[in-house]
Amino acid sequence: MSFDVDKELAKLEEATTGQLIERFAELFGTQTHSRHRTYLIRKILWKLQTNEAGDLSERAKKRAKELSKESELRVMPPTTLDKKPVAAMTIDLKVKRDPRLPLPGAALLREYKGKRYEVIVHATDFEFEGERYRSLSAIAHKITGCHVNGFRFFNLVEGGK
């Protein structure tokens, strides 16, 4: 009687996970901790095929042992690795920054009603009196108490003039 893979696969796919675990134990002689249906079906089907077609020949098993003795099996990487530099990967991102703003880290100074105010420019926001703000207009509003264009308040005009 020949082994029909499709027929066996259909039977295994209809089986419950519990039935697959029992069949695995029956074929392999050991319990499995896996409840993964696809894994169990593949392992059972493989075992059924090897039982039907036979295992590796004695010559193939002997050659595999010879190869495994000759090869160097590493469990850990060698301690004396060549320290070759890793290629630096640079990504050229175009960040849309307002050209009127100075570079991050710069301080904007403004004197208003006899008092001097300082704002630190960050990459994505601004720092004023220890607090972070998303816009210069919000800082200008905090200072003046009314809505003011932040760029005009801090004398930042198009082209840096």
Backbone bond lengths (Angstrom), bond angles and torsions (degrees), N, CA, C in turn:
res aa  C-N    CA-C-N  psi(-1)  N-CA   C-N-CA  omega(-1)  CA-C   N-CA-C  phi
1 M - - - 1.457 - - 1.518 108.98 -
2 S 1.317 117.42 128.91 1.454 120.35 -178.50 1.531 110.05 -87.46
3 F 1.314 114.22 153.91 1.464 122.63 -177.86 1.531 109.11 -82.80
4 D 1.321 118.16 124.05 1.453 122.77 179.99 1.534 108.58 -104.46
5 V 1.320 116.05 105.14 1.461 122.15 -175.78 1.527 110.67 -62.75
6 D 1.315 117.34 -45.38 1.461 120.80 -177.53 1.525 111.84 -62.22
7 K 1.318 116.60 -40.26 1.464 121.50 -179.73 1.529 110.32 -66.07
8 E 1.333 116.17 -44.62 1.468 120.61 178.74 1.527 111.52 -65.33
9 L 1.321 116.24 -40.08 1.460 120.72 178.65 1.524 110.43 -62.46
10 A 1.314 117.44 -42.23 1.467 121.53 178.62 1.525 110.59 -61.59
11 K 1.351 117.02 -42.64 1.463 120.99 178.02 1.528 111.23 -62.10
12 L 1.341 115.78 -44.56 1.459 119.92 -178.16 1.532 111.84 -66.12
13 E 1.314 116.97 -37.26 1.463 120.17 179.89 1.523 112.34 -68.59
14 E 1.331 117.46 -25.42 1.466 121.29 177.81 1.526 111.63 -81.66
15 A 1.317 117.44 -19.80 1.464 121.55 -176.31 1.527 110.82 -72.40
16 T 1.330 115.00 152.92 1.462 120.00 175.44 1.522 108.88 -78.55
17 T 1.323 115.98 167.95 1.468 120.04 179.48 1.521 109.99 -63.32
18 G 1.319 117.34 -39.15 1.467 121.08 178.08 1.521 111.74 -61.29
19 Q 1.328 116.25 -41.57 1.474 120.37 178.42 1.529 110.55 -66.27
20 L 1.338 116.41 -37.56 1.464 119.63 178.53 1.529 110.80 -65.02
21 I 1.312 116.99 -39.63 1.472 120.83 178.89 1.522 109.94 -64.27
22 E 1.335 117.23 -41.61 1.472 120.96 177.58 1.527 110.87 -63.53
23 R 1.317 116.87 -42.75 1.472 120.77 -179.69 1.525 110.80 -65.49
24 F 1.339 116.70 -38.23 1.462 121.64 177.02 1.530 109.88 -60.08
25 A 1.325 116.87 -48.22 1.469 121.32 -179.60 1.524 110.54 -62.19
26 E 1.305 116.86 -39.57 1.463 121.80 179.32 1.535 111.03 -62.96
27 L 1.339 117.34 -43.48 1.458 121.20 -176.86 1.535 113.18 -78.48
28 F 1.318 117.30 -40.27 1.457 120.92 -174.41 1.528 113.40 -95.11
29 G 1.320 117.54 -15.95 1.455 120.17 179.67 1.523 113.10 75.82
30 T 1.305 117.03 17.46 1.457 121.60 179.86 1.524 109.31 -149.84
31 Q 1.305 116.35 153.40 1.463 120.95 178.70 1.533 109.76 -79.25
32 T 1.312 115.29 154.08 1.456 120.57 174.70 1.523 108.67 -116.62
33 H 1.312 115.19 148.86 1.464 119.81 177.30 1.516 110.92 -95.80
34 S 1.315 116.09 -6.40 1.458 120.69 -177.10 1.527 110.87 -79.76
35 R 1.311 115.48 141.10 1.460 121.67 172.97 1.535 109.15 -120.75
36 H 1.320 115.38 17.49 1.461 121.71 -179.63 1.526 108.23 -82.01
37 R 1.329 115.89 111.19 1.468 121.27 -173.38 1.530 113.07 -57.61
38 T 1.321 116.93 -46.88 1.467 120.20 -177.55 1.519 110.57 -61.24
39 Y 1.332 117.03 -43.56 1.460 121.16 178.66 1.525 110.23 -60.35
40 L 1.324 115.92 -48.88 1.470 119.81 -177.91 1.524 111.21 -61.52
41 I 1.312 116.67 -44.20 1.473 119.92 -179.78 1.522 110.60 -61.78
42 R 1.316 117.14 -44.33 1.470 119.88 -179.60 1.524 111.80 -63.79
43 K 1.329 116.49 -44.92 1.471 119.70 -179.00 1.531 111.13 -64.84
44 I 1.322 117.12 -43.42 1.468 120.83 179.84 1.519 110.27 -64.26
45 L 1.323 116.71 -45.46 1.455 120.42 179.87 1.529 111.16 -62.73
46 W 1.336 116.73 -40.22 1.465 120.15 177.30 1.528 110.41 -61.81
47 K 1.339 116.67 -44.84 1.476 120.48 -178.67 1.525 110.52 -64.12
48 L 1.329 116.52 -40.57 1.465 119.37 177.89 1.527 111.11 -62.95
49 Q 1.331 116.62 -39.67 1.465 120.18 178.83 1.518 111.37 -66.71
50 T 1.337 118.17 -42.35 1.473 119.47 179.58 1.520 111.04 -68.24
51 N 1.336 117.36 -33.48 1.472 119.48 176.43 1.525 110.33 -65.00
52 E 1.319 116.71 -38.44 1.456 121.18 -178.61 1.530 111.95 -75.42
53 A 1.342 116.48 -47.56 1.463 120.13 -174.60 1.519 112.50 -87.86
54 G 1.302 116.90 -16.95 1.456 119.68 -177.95 1.519 110.94 97.84
55 D 1.315 114.42 161.39 1.460 121.50 -177.85 1.530 109.18 -88.01
56 L 1.304 116.56 -172.23 1.463 120.73 175.99 1.523 109.63 -63.40
57 S 1.316 115.67 152.17 1.457 119.67 177.29 1.527 109.30 -70.40
58 E 1.318 115.95 159.41 1.465 120.54 179.27 1.524 110.70 -59.98
59 R 1.325 116.19 -37.49 1.463 120.69 179.11 1.536 110.25 -62.70
60 A 1.331 117.38 -43.13 1.461 121.42 179.77 1.525 110.97 -66.18
61 K 1.334 117.13 -39.78 1.468 120.79 178.05 1.527 111.04 -64.08
62 K 1.348 116.03 -41.69 1.460 120.62 179.86 1.529 110.57 -64.22
63 R 1.326 116.51 -43.80 1.471 120.93 179.55 1.528 111.06 -63.98
64 A 1.317 117.78 -38.30 1.458 121.77 178.33 1.526 110.59 -63.52
65 K 1.336 116.62 -39.77 1.471 119.71 177.21 1.516 111.05 -65.01
66 E 1.328 116.80 -41.84 1.466 120.79 178.59 1.529 110.74 -60.69
67 L 1.307 116.16 -45.25 1.467 120.39 -179.89 1.522 111.42 -64.19
68 S 1.316 116.40 -38.34 1.461 118.62 -178.59 1.529 111.18 -70.51
69 K 1.338 118.49 -29.96 1.464 120.73 177.53 1.524 111.14 -72.61
70 E 1.335 116.13 -35.02 1.454 120.80 -178.53 1.529 112.60 -75.67
71 S 1.300 116.25 -31.19 1.467 118.72 -175.68 1.518 110.73 -81.25
72 E 1.329 114.00 148.70 1.457 120.36 179.34 1.522 108.24 -89.79
73 L 1.316 115.34 118.63 1.449 120.56 -179.10 1.515 109.27 -97.58
74 R 1.295 116.10 121.53 1.469 120.88 -179.96 1.520 109.53 -104.43
75 V 1.309 113.94 132.79 1.452 119.47 173.92 1.524 108.75 -99.64
76 M 1.325 115.95 -34.85 1.466 122.10 179.43 1.523 107.87 -123.37
77 P 1.298 118.24 154.18 1.466 119.64 177.45 1.526 110.20 -69.49
78 P 1.318 117.87 151.46 1.450 120.05 179.99 1.530 111.18 -62.13
79 T 1.329 115.88 148.10 1.464 120.12 -178.00 1.518 111.82 -76.12
80 T 1.317 117.39 -21.78 1.466 120.61 -178.97 1.529 109.83 -106.26
81 L 1.297 115.33 67.52 1.463 119.59 177.20 1.518 109.38 -79.18
82 D 1.316 115.87 145.71 1.454 119.73 173.58 1.519 107.30 -66.91
83 K 1.296 115.54 124.53 1.460 119.93 -178.65 1.522 108.89 -88.87
84 K 1.306 114.82 78.53 1.452 120.18 177.99 1.527 107.92 -86.84
85 P 1.307 116.85 139.19 1.463 117.76 -179.68 1.526 111.15 -66.87
86 V 1.282 114.70 139.59 1.449 120.36 177.27 1.522 107.39 -79.00
87 A 1.290 115.18 134.61 1.464 119.26 -178.63 1.518 109.54 -62.54
88 A 1.281 114.45 130.23 1.463 119.46 179.57 1.520 109.05 -76.47
89 M 1.296 114.75 130.68 1.448 119.62 179.65 1.515 107.90 -106.90
90 T 1.286 115.91 120.41 1.455 118.96 178.95 1.519 108.65 -112.67
91 I 1.288 113.69 139.19 1.453 120.27 178.16 1.514 106.89 -116.19
92 D 1.287 114.73 125.99 1.455 120.27 -178.21 1.520 108.53 -91.73
93 L 1.325 115.56 95.76 1.451 120.14 178.78 1.515 109.42 -98.19
94 K 1.273 115.13 133.94 1.454 119.37 177.22 1.521 107.54 -95.00
95 V 1.326 115.02 106.56 1.447 121.08 178.98 1.516 107.73 -90.04
96 K 1.292 114.87 128.26 1.460 119.16 -179.54 1.524 107.97 -81.94
97 R 1.326 115.30 101.77 1.458 122.26 177.39 1.511 108.60 -113.01
98 D 1.284 114.13 143.57 1.454 118.75 176.90 1.528 108.07 -67.44
99 P 1.318 118.36 126.10 1.473 120.66 -177.00 1.530 112.79 -65.74
100 R 1.308 117.69 -15.28 1.472 120.38 179.15 1.524 112.00 -76.90
101 L 1.333 117.17 -18.85 1.460 120.67 -177.38 1.519 111.95 -82.98
102 P 1.332 117.40 140.56 1.469 119.31 172.54 1.525 109.77 -73.81
103 L 1.317 117.82 171.25 1.460 122.49 -179.21 1.525 111.28 -66.52
104 P 1.347 116.94 154.42 1.461 119.88 178.19 1.529 111.07 -56.35
105 G 1.324 115.04 139.29 1.460 121.18 -178.47 1.516 112.35 102.52
106 A 1.304 116.32 -17.38 1.473 120.37 179.91 1.527 109.72 -74.85
107 A 1.319 114.81 154.23 1.458 120.50 178.01 1.520 109.63 -109.94
108 L 1.312 116.26 134.62 1.458 122.22 174.69 1.525 107.03 -100.85
109 L 1.310 116.57 125.87 1.459 121.31 -179.34 1.521 109.24 -111.78
110 R 1.344 115.70 139.39 1.463 120.06 179.58 1.515 107.96 -148.80
111 E 1.294 115.00 132.44 1.459 120.30 175.57 1.517 107.07 -102.93
112 Y 1.331 115.70 126.89 1.456 120.16 -177.41 1.523 108.26 -139.41
113 K 1.334 116.89 122.45 1.457 124.78 -179.69 1.529 111.84 51.25
114 G 1.315 115.40 45.51 1.452 121.57 175.17 1.524 114.91 79.67
115 K 1.306 118.12 2.78 1.469 120.97 179.78 1.523 109.16 -118.11
116 R 1.326 116.35 140.73 1.468 122.12 -177.92 1.532 108.98 -96.35
117 Y 1.341 116.44 129.64 1.464 123.04 -179.39 1.528 109.30 -117.25
118 E 1.338 115.11 142.89 1.474 120.34 -179.69 1.525 108.96 -129.10
119 V 1.324 115.52 132.39 1.452 122.85 178.20 1.524 107.96 -124.55
120 I 1.334 116.78 130.15 1.470 122.08 177.77 1.530 107.91 -96.13
121 V 1.322 115.52 129.89 1.466 121.77 179.37 1.525 108.50 -86.44
122 H 1.322 117.21 128.23 1.467 123.49 173.77 1.521 108.40 -112.59
123 A 1.328 117.07 173.98 1.466 120.81 -176.37 1.530 112.17 -62.21
124 T 1.327 117.51 -37.96 1.461 119.39 -175.62 1.524 113.97 -120.33
125 D 1.343 117.43 -8.66 1.455 119.35 -179.02 1.525 110.43 -155.42
126 F 1.335 116.37 -166.88 1.463 122.23 -176.59 1.521 109.00 -131.85
127 E 1.335 115.61 149.78 1.455 120.60 179.86 1.530 108.89 -116.08
128 F 1.341 114.65 127.62 1.463 120.56 179.51 1.527 108.03 -139.45
129 E 1.328 116.01 122.48 1.464 123.57 -179.74 1.530 111.89 51.16
130 G 1.345 116.38 42.71 1.460 122.16 176.20 1.516 115.19 80.77
131 E 1.313 118.63 -2.19 1.460 122.22 179.06 1.523 109.71 -111.86
132 R 1.331 115.12 152.85 1.462 121.10 179.67 1.521 109.75 -99.85
133 Y 1.336 115.38 139.11 1.452 122.62 178.83 1.519 109.23 -129.59
134 R 1.325 116.76 146.57 1.468 121.09 -178.77 1.514 112.42 -81.45
135 S 1.349 117.47 -21.07 1.462 118.80 -177.63 1.522 110.91 -141.89
136 L 1.310 114.65 156.92 1.460 120.54 175.55 1.520 110.89 -70.59
137 S 1.326 116.34 -29.26 1.462 119.74 178.74 1.525 111.20 -63.94
138 A 1.327 117.12 -36.38 1.463 120.34 178.08 1.526 110.28 -64.87
139 I 1.316 117.30 -37.65 1.466 121.23 178.35 1.521 109.74 -69.98
140 A 1.329 116.68 -42.44 1.462 120.39 178.42 1.523 110.37 -61.60
141 H 1.319 117.01 -38.74 1.461 121.23 177.24 1.523 110.84 -64.15
142 K 1.319 116.53 -40.79 1.470 121.57 178.59 1.537 110.32 -62.13
143 I 1.329 116.49 -39.70 1.468 120.73 -177.35 1.536 111.30 -75.15
144 T 1.337 116.66 -45.52 1.467 120.19 -172.53 1.523 113.74 -91.87
145 G 1.334 115.79 -25.61 1.465 118.75 -177.14 1.510 113.33 86.42
146 C 1.324 117.77 1.39 1.460 120.38 176.51 1.524 108.89 -140.99
147 H 1.318 116.07 166.76 1.464 119.91 -178.28 1.522 110.62 -69.94
148 V 1.329 114.25 124.62 1.464 121.11 178.61 1.523 107.21 -138.90
149 N 1.326 116.94 142.80 1.457 120.95 174.92 1.528 107.81 -66.35
150 G 1.332 116.44 122.32 1.457 121.47 -176.30 1.513 113.77 -62.66
151 F 1.335 116.49 -38.25 1.460 119.58 -179.97 1.532 110.53 -66.09
152 R 1.309 116.53 -41.17 1.468 119.31 178.76 1.528 111.31 -69.34
153 F 1.343 115.94 -40.14 1.462 119.85 -178.58 1.528 110.98 -60.55
154 F 1.341 116.77 -40.49 1.470 120.96 -179.46 1.532 111.94 -93.86
155 N 1.336 117.33 13.87 1.463 123.85 177.50 1.533 113.01 56.24
156 L 1.311 115.92 42.69 1.468 121.95 175.37 1.516 107.30 -105.58
157 V 1.302 116.20 106.05 1.460 120.11 -178.26 1.515 109.77 -114.61
158 E 1.321 116.34 166.47 1.474 121.67 -179.29 1.520 111.05 -54.43
159 G 1.353 116.34 133.43 1.462 121.63 177.32 1.509 113.36 80.51
160 G 1.333 118.53 6.84 1.456 121.29 176.33 1.515 113.75 78.69
161 K 1.343 119.15 13.19 1.470 121.77 -178.60 1.506 111.24 -87.96
